[in-house]
Amino acid sequence: MMAKLTIKRQNTYPDLLRNYQVIINNKIVGQVANNSIVEFDNIPYNATVQLKIDWCYSNIVQLNQLNENNVILLATPSCTGFKFIFFYLFYITFLRKKYIVLKNITCSNNADIQKPL
């Protein structure tokens, strides 16, 4: 069984000018820029998805646990606002495997995907 994967990255200050690498089943398959959307077709239903920037990672999302054929994931940095000012070095050092938050979002239709962030 195959799934369609859409990754939507919010417009945020941290990593504004840098792309996140998209990792599917431990292989880098593309990049997602700030305030953009990338789509991947024919992703194995049992795949794992993770994002990476330098030595920092997101959580791992397993597609088979989502029970959907059209998976939409939202990517945001976990260190924003006042945390970015005071705790940035802490995040990239000690919380580097939780630097990016990758979560499943549901939309009523595909038009919601194309709306600006």
Sequence and secondary structure as in RCSB ss.txt:
>XXXX:A:sequence
MMAKLTIKRQNTYPDLLRNYQVIINNKIVGQVANNSIVEFDNIPYNATVQLKIDWCYSNIVQLNQLNENNVILLA
TPSCTGFKFIFFYLFYITFLRKKYIVLKNITCSNNADIQKPL
>XXXX:A:secstr
 EEEEEEEE   STTTT  EEEEETTEEEEEE TT EEEEEEEETT EEEEEETTEEB  EEGGGT  SEEEEEE
EES  THHHHHHHHHHHHTSGGGSEEEEEE  SSGGGTTS  
